[in-house]
């Protein structure tokens, strides 16, 4: 085989690899499109939070959910004293109508809920279920005054993470099985600054990117609004993008070598919610220096403390 022929084949292989790694824009959610393409869920909080999830019409009437041409906002109630026999403070939990398998999800977020008693999350859940069948992916999660984001997987038995695994973040736990460690899941705390809470909000937010791939596993990147290294394809919402080495290591990497992606994860719907107290925030209320008394009492009696407990979304794009 001639040298020219070898070089030609090598070039074609490179082009093919580049093409197969590219993701094309499938769905874009901006402003009022959330009202058209997401569902407001109203059942009792499965994490036992002191929360009353309201439907879309109640959320709009109370100004807990509203949109402009380029923003979508989800708030919690900041006016009412909650009675002891109520479910909890009014809040919002929304889930996408569409479900996605192998994909890249780009969230451009300007503000996330923060404050004592809060437990916000942006995550995805199996469409087929029932939980934990089909898996759960927590992309943004934290409580109280946390400053670093926590990303986690929750699965049926048999999924765990090896070390090391080429991520920037710090390993918190390695067994993804929901039956282990009180459903702690396998979690990674982000290392980049301003990835969660008041610090995130103070710089105008940033971008979270989730890649789901049968070959690459699950990877989550984060760039603060002030980070000059954010890829243009992410910050500018290009029609195509391709996670690559120029992005740097993800904050959280969940590879497939000890957790087969196809076995534990199927198409997922996306969820935003803000709950209060419950299994995590309730158990850590005192250690977070959030004051005397119980978490539930704090949530019930201090509506003004939740002025910063809101999501402000610039856009959510999904590529397949």
C-alpha positions as CSV (number, residue, x, y, z in Angstrom):
1,X,0.0,0.0,0.0
2,X,1.4,3.4,-1.0
3,X,2.1,6.1,1.6
4,X,-0.5,8.3,-0.1
5,X,-3.1,5.6,0.2
6,X,-2.3,5.1,3.9
7,X,-2.6,8.9,4.6
8,X,-5.9,9.0,2.7
9,X,-7.3,6.2,4.8
10,X,-6.0,7.8,8.0
11,X,-7.7,11.1,7.0
12,X,-11.0,9.4,6.3
13,X,-10.8,7.6,9.6
14,X,-10.3,10.9,11.4
15,X,-13.2,12.5,9.6
16,X,-15.4,9.5,10.4
17,X,-14.4,9.6,14.0
18,X,-15.2,13.3,14.2
19,X,-18.6,12.8,12.5
20,X,-19.6,10.0,14.9
21,X,-18.7,12.1,17.9
22,X,-20.8,15.1,16.9
23,X,-24.2,15.7,18.4
24,X,-26.9,17.6,16.6
25,X,-29.4,19.9,18.3
26,X,-32.7,18.1,18.9
27,X,-34.7,20.2,21.3
28,X,-34.4,23.7,22.8
29,X,-36.3,25.0,25.8
30,X,-36.3,28.7,26.4
31,X,-38.9,30.9,28.1
32,X,-42.5,29.9,27.7
33,X,-41.6,26.6,25.9
34,X,-41.3,25.1,29.3
35,X,-45.0,25.6,29.8
36,X,-45.7,23.8,26.6
37,X,-43.3,20.8,26.9
38,X,-43.0,20.1,30.7
39,X,-45.4,18.8,33.3
40,X,-45.9,20.1,36.8
41,X,-46.0,17.2,39.3
42,X,-48.0,17.4,42.5
43,X,-47.6,14.2,44.3
44,X,-46.1,13.8,47.8
45,X,-42.3,14.4,47.8
46,X,-40.6,10.9,47.6
47,X,-37.7,12.4,49.6
48,X,-40.1,13.3,52.5
49,X,-39.5,17.0,52.2
50,X,-41.5,19.7,53.9
51,X,-43.0,20.8,50.5
52,X,-46.3,21.2,48.7
53,X,-45.7,20.8,45.0
54,X,-48.4,22.8,43.1
55,X,-49.8,22.3,39.6
56,X,-49.0,24.6,36.7
57,X,-52.1,26.7,37.1
58,X,-51.6,27.3,40.8
59,X,-47.9,28.0,40.2
60,X,-48.7,30.7,37.5
61,X,-51.5,32.2,39.6
62,X,-49.1,32.6,42.6
63,X,-46.2,33.8,40.3
64,X,-44.1,30.7,41.2
65,X,-43.7,29.8,37.5
66,X,-43.4,32.5,34.8
67,X,-41.5,33.2,31.7
68,X,-40.2,36.0,29.4
69,X,-38.9,35.7,25.9
70,X,-35.5,34.5,27.1
71,X,-36.0,33.4,30.7
72,X,-37.9,30.8,32.7
73,X,-38.3,31.2,36.5
74,X,-39.4,28.7,39.1
75,X,-39.8,30.1,42.7
76,X,-41.0,28.9,46.1
77,X,-43.6,30.7,48.2
78,X,-42.0,33.5,50.2
79,X,-45.1,35.0,51.9
80,X,-47.0,32.3,53.8
81,X,-46.6,31.0,57.3
82,X,-47.2,27.2,56.8
83,X,-49.6,25.5,59.2
84,X,-48.5,22.4,61.0
85,X,-51.1,20.2,59.3
86,X,-50.1,21.3,55.8
87,X,-47.9,19.3,53.4
88,X,-45.3,22.0,53.4
89,X,-44.2,25.2,51.7
90,X,-45.5,25.7,48.1
91,X,-42.9,24.9,45.5
92,X,-42.6,23.6,41.9
93,X,-41.4,20.3,40.5
94,X,-41.5,19.9,36.7
95,X,-40.6,17.0,34.4
96,X,-40.0,17.0,30.6
97,X,-42.5,15.3,28.3
98,X,-39.6,14.1,26.2
99,X,-37.1,11.4,27.2
100,X,-33.6,11.1,25.9
101,X,-31.0,8.3,25.7
102,X,-27.5,8.9,24.2
103,X,-27.4,12.7,24.1
104,X,-25.7,15.8,25.3
105,X,-27.7,18.2,27.5
106,X,-26.6,21.8,27.9
107,X,-28.1,23.9,30.7
108,X,-27.4,27.6,30.7
109,X,-28.4,28.6,34.3
110,X,-28.4,32.1,35.7
111,X,-29.5,31.4,39.3
112,X,-30.2,28.3,41.4
113,X,-32.1,28.0,44.7
114,X,-30.0,28.6,47.8
115,X,-30.4,29.0,51.6
116,X,-31.0,27.1,54.8
117,X,-33.6,24.4,54.5
118,X,-33.4,24.2,50.7
119,X,-32.7,21.1,48.6
120,X,-32.8,21.9,44.9
121,X,-31.9,19.5,42.1
122,X,-31.7,19.2,38.4
123,X,-31.7,15.5,37.5
124,X,-33.0,12.9,35.1
125,X,-35.1,9.7,35.7
126,X,-36.1,6.7,33.8
127,X,-39.2,7.1,31.7
128,X,-40.1,3.4,32.1
129,X,-39.1,2.8,35.7
130,X,-40.2,2.1,38.3
131,X,-37.4,3.7,40.2
132,X,-34.6,2.7,40.5
133,X,-35.0,0.6,37.4
134,X,-33.5,2.5,34.4
135,X,-31.4,4.7,36.7
136,X,-31.2,8.2,38.1
137,X,-28.7,10.9,37.2
138,X,-28.3,13.9,39.5
139,X,-26.6,16.7,37.6
140,X,-27.1,19.6,40.1
141,X,-27.8,18.9,43.8
142,X,-27.0,20.4,47.1
143,X,-28.5,21.6,50.4
144,X,-28.4,24.6,52.7
145,X,-25.2,26.7,52.3
146,X,-23.2,24.2,50.1
147,X,-20.6,25.8,47.8
148,X,-19.7,22.8,45.6
149,X,-22.1,20.9,43.4
150,X,-22.7,17.2,43.9
151,X,-23.3,14.9,40.9
152,X,-24.5,11.3,41.5
153,X,-25.9,8.1,40.0
154,X,-28.5,5.9,41.6
155,X,-29.1,2.4,40.2
156,X,-30.2,-1.1,40.8
157,X,-27.5,-3.5,42.3
158,X,-24.3,-4.1,40.3
159,X,-23.2,-0.6,39.3
160,X,-20.1,0.9,40.9
161,X,-17.2,3.2,40.0
162,X,-13.5,2.3,39.8
163,X,-10.7,4.7,40.7
164,X,-9.1,6.7,39.3
165,X,-11.4,7.7,36.5
166,X,-10.2,10.9,34.9
167,X,-12.3,13.5,36.5
168,X,-11.6,16.9,38.2
169,X,-14.1,16.3,41.1
170,X,-13.6,14.5,44.4
171,X,-15.1,11.1,44.9
172,X,-17.7,11.0,47.7
173,X,-18.9,7.5,47.2
174,X,-18.4,4.7,44.6
175,X,-21.3,2.3,44.9
176,X,-24.3,3.4,42.9
177,X,-26.7,0.8,44.3
178,X,-29.7,2.5,46.0
179,X,-29.7,-0.2,48.6
180,X,-26.3,0.8,49.9
181,X,-25.5,3.6,52.4
182,X,-29.1,4.7,52.6
183,X,-29.3,5.5,48.9
184,X,-26.3,7.7,48.8
185,X,-25.5,6.6,45.3
186,X,-22.1,7.1,43.7
187,X,-21.3,10.8,44.0
188,X,-18.6,13.3,42.9
189,X,-18.2,16.8,44.5
190,X,-17.1,19.3,41.9
191,X,-13.7,21.0,42.3
192,X,-14.2,24.1,40.2
193,X,-15.2,27.2,42.2
194,X,-18.7,28.7,42.1
195,X,-20.3,25.4,41.0
196,X,-23.2,25.7,43.6
197,X,-25.1,28.1,45.8
198,X,-24.4,31.7,46.5
199,X,-21.1,31.7,44.8
200,X,-22.7,30.4,41.6
201,X,-25.3,33.0,41.7
202,X,-22.9,35.9,42.5
203,X,-21.1,35.5,39.1
204,X,-24.3,35.1,37.1
205,X,-24.4,31.4,37.0
206,X,-22.9,29.2,34.3
207,X,-23.2,26.1,32.2
208,X,-23.7,22.4,33.1
209,X,-23.3,19.8,30.4
210,X,-24.3,16.2,30.7
211,X,-23.1,13.6,28.1
212,X,-24.8,10.2,28.0
213,X,-23.1,7.7,25.8
214,X,-23.0,3.9,25.6
215,X,-19.3,4.2,24.7
216,X,-18.2,7.1,26.9
217,X,-20.5,6.5,29.9
218,X,-21.9,9.6,31.8
219,X,-19.8,12.8,31.9
220,X,-20.7,16.1,33.5
221,X,-18.8,19.4,32.8
222,X,-19.2,22.8,34.4
223,X,-18.1,26.3,33.5
224,X,-18.8,29.4,35.6
225,X,-20.1,32.4,33.7
226,X,-16.7,34.1,34.4
227,X,-14.7,31.1,33.1
228,X,-12.9,32.1,29.8
229,X,-12.4,28.4,28.9
230,X,-16.1,27.6,28.2
231,X,-16.4,26.2,24.7
232,X,-18.1,28.5,22.2
233,X,-20.4,25.6,21.1
234,X,-21.7,25.5,24.7
235,X,-21.9,29.2,25.5
236,X,-23.3,30.2,22.1
237,X,-25.7,27.3,21.6
238,X,-24.3,25.9,18.3
239,X,-26.4,23.6,16.2
240,X,-23.8,20.9,16.7
241,X,-21.2,20.2,19.3
242,X,-18.7,17.5,20.2
243,X,-17.3,16.9,23.6
244,X,-13.5,16.5,23.1
245,X,-10.1,16.9,24.8
246,X,-10.2,20.7,24.4
247,X,-13.0,20.8,26.9
248,X,-10.7,19.4,29.6
249,X,-11.6,16.6,32.0
250,X,-15.2,16.6,33.2
251,X,-16.0,17.5,36.8
252,X,-17.7,14.1,37.2
253,X,-17.0,11.0,35.1
254,X,-18.9,7.7,35.4
255,X,-17.3,5.3,32.9
256,X,-18.8,2.0,31.6
257,X,-16.1,-0.5,32.5
258,X,-17.7,-1.3,35.9
259,X,-21.2,-0.1,35.2
260,X,-22.6,-1.1,31.8
261,X,-24.5,1.9,30.5
262,X,-27.1,0.0,28.5
263,X,-27.8,-2.3,31.5
264,X,-28.5,0.4,34.1
265,X,-29.7,3.4,32.1
266,X,-32.6,3.8,29.6
267,X,-34.2,6.9,28.2
268,X,-34.6,9.6,30.8
269,X,-36.9,12.5,31.4
270,X,-35.4,15.7,33.0
271,X,-36.6,17.2,36.3
272,X,-36.2,20.5,38.2
273,X,-37.4,20.7,41.7
274,X,-36.9,22.6,45.0
275,X,-37.8,20.7,48.1
276,X,-37.1,21.5,51.8
277,X,-35.7,19.5,54.6
278,X,-36.5,15.8,54.0
279,X,-34.0,12.9,54.0
280,X,-30.9,15.0,53.3
281,X,-31.5,18.6,54.1
282,X,-33.5,17.7,57.2
283,X,-30.8,15.4,58.5
284,X,-28.0,18.0,58.1
285,X,-29.9,21.2,59.2
286,X,-28.1,21.6,62.5
287,X,-24.6,20.7,61.2
288,X,-25.1,23.3,58.5
289,X,-25.3,26.0,61.1
290,X,-28.8,27.0,60.1
291,X,-29.9,27.9,63.5
292,X,-31.7,26.3,66.5
293,X,-34.8,24.3,66.2
294,X,-35.9,21.8,63.5
295,X,-35.6,22.2,59.8
296,X,-39.4,21.8,59.3
297,X,-40.1,24.6,61.8
298,X,-37.7,26.9,60.1
299,X,-39.3,26.3,56.7
300,X,-42.8,26.8,58.1
301,X,-42.2,30.0,60.0
302,X,-39.6,31.9,57.9
303,X,-41.1,32.6,54.4
304,X,-38.8,35.6,53.9
305,X,-35.7,33.4,54.2
306,X,-36.5,31.8,50.8
307,X,-36.2,34.9,48.6
308,X,-33.2,33.4,46.9
309,X,-34.8,30.0,46.5
310,X,-35.5,30.2,42.7
311,X,-34.3,28.8,39.4
312,X,-33.6,31.2,36.6
313,X,-33.0,29.3,33.3
314,X,-31.6,31.0,30.2
315,X,-31.9,27.9,28.1
316,X,-31.8,24.1,28.1
317,X,-30.6,22.4,24.9
318,X,-30.6,18.7,24.1
319,X,-28.4,17.2,21.3
320,X,-28.6,13.7,19.9
